[in-house]
Amino acid sequence: MTPPHHLVNVTRHAMSEAIAGLTHGAPLLLAVSGGSDSMAMAKTAAFIGPKHGVDLHAICVDHKIRPESAREAQYVAHTLGQWGVDVHIAEVDLAGNDGPEGNARVARYGAIAQQARLLGDSHPAPVFLGHTLNDQAETVMLGFGRGSGAKSIAGMPKTGQLPLHSDVPMVRPFLGLTRDQLRTVCNELGVTWVDDPSNELDGPWKCADGTSLRRSAVRHQILPQLQNVLGPGTVEAIGRTASMLQDDNQALEFYARAEYDRVCFSSEPVTIDCLILADVPQAVRRRVLKYALEESGVRGGELVYWHIARLDKLVTERKNNCGLDLPGVRAWRDSHQLRFEPGAQSRHRPHFQSNPVAQAPMEDT
């Protein structure tokens, strides 16, 4: 008997590691689009899952943006059904002001989260996502374009919470493998997949200015050019950089939380000691300020870099009786104390004026 291709063994080992923490009989939800990455994940989980005694389920989200999407979802359900995996097809309607890609993301994760909660008993079932090393490299490059800090270019974590739904646990078991490697696995195991034209440069979705979607442009133009210039292994190198940045960010978050506890002496409203905080290194100090804003109910999706930078000046310039209006919060400095008032509007002219230039959402400092 011919042994499996070594990449098949690699994926099975990765899946075993990801499943190992689940209890016997626990539900596990696979998010399967029908693409090569998620089909490789589903095929591998169907082989490994029963050995660990997990209760495998899958969800395929039909965004209904292409005529063939319903047929593709049925293909996923039929194929995974042959592997012993029950599939729920979730049809979603796209709405919102985040553009086609953003609206689809919100709807998709909403449907996945809902199914995970239904499958769980006292808490949602964990969700496995099929993101790869290529997806990680694309995410890092998009983070560079936003210019929103180390957290943004640290990419996606391997484990954590489902995006937009912090109560749902999530794992990306194949984040260390490339798309080509997973397609090799599919070919070795006789698995066919669906190529979504929405991911192509000339796909049906466009940005507001008529250009290709940013991720598609990074996938088909930027990363190939980087590999041409820097040589093979560029995607892997970007992935390693993201992993190391995640470790660095975790350390900074640890120290920033400790500093927040040290300088915050009131929670209603949040009030911090400016003189103590001013002597803290900037990377930690700005994280402390972001925590203070979060605790005060700031509208995070509207928070941008210049908000944090100018708020930081309120701390370091040591001037009193000045403040800054932020999305949903007013920060006011008086007697060397910085007070965060939720929902308040300054009765004074803000010390800093609003920057008219559109900026990326503040993901990190």
Secondary structure, DSSP 8 states (H G I E B T S, - for coil): -----HHHHHHHHHHHHHHTTS-TT-EEEEE--SSHHHHHHHHHHHHHHHHHT-EEEEEEEE---STTHHHHHHHHHHHHHHTT-EEEEEE----SSSHHHHHHHHHHHHHHHHHHHHH-SSS---EE----HHHHHHHHHHHHHHT--HHHHT---SEEEETTEEEEEEE-TTTTS-HHHHHHHHHHHT------GGGSTTSS-B-TTSSB-HHHHIIIIIHHHHHHHH-TTHHHHHHHHHHHHHHHHHHHHHHHHHHHHHHEEEETTEEEEHHHHTTS-HHHHHHHHHHHHHHTT--GGG-BHHHHHHHHHHHHS---SEEEEETTEEEEEETTEEEEEET---SS--SS----S---B----
